[in-house]
């Protein structure tokens, strides 16, 4: 009785060639996706004053491309998208940002989406926060040396 291979598995020397081509294709696809993400976000920012719905559609397409190709949206672009309602954030139109300071915490930027009311906070490494980190480093060094 002859055994037939199960599924669509490749065996032999062809397998390595197939994996190599897949990797090249995947890297090329990711590179194209990164370029399209940047272009779409740029178009969304330009069109937001004329047609906010179209701009939000561009953001939605951007997110779908990123998820489909498993590419991360760069942080500087990700910060211009609301984490709750997924709309494009434009200062003065549908976004408010404030710089807040807490005594033992340091400074942080709070971004409020005026469409849904969601607040996102980003840490700003200021002088107070750096001093706190330096003090922690010094304490850890002294405790290490004493043992």
Secondary structure, DSSP 8 states (H G I E B T S, - for coil): ------TT---STHHHHHHHHHHHHHHHHHHHHHHHHHHHHHHHHHHTTT-HHHHHHHHHHHHHHHHHHT----HHHHTTB-TTT--B--BTTTEEEEEEEETTTEEEEEEEETTT--EEEEEE--HHHHHHHHHHHHHHHHHHHH-
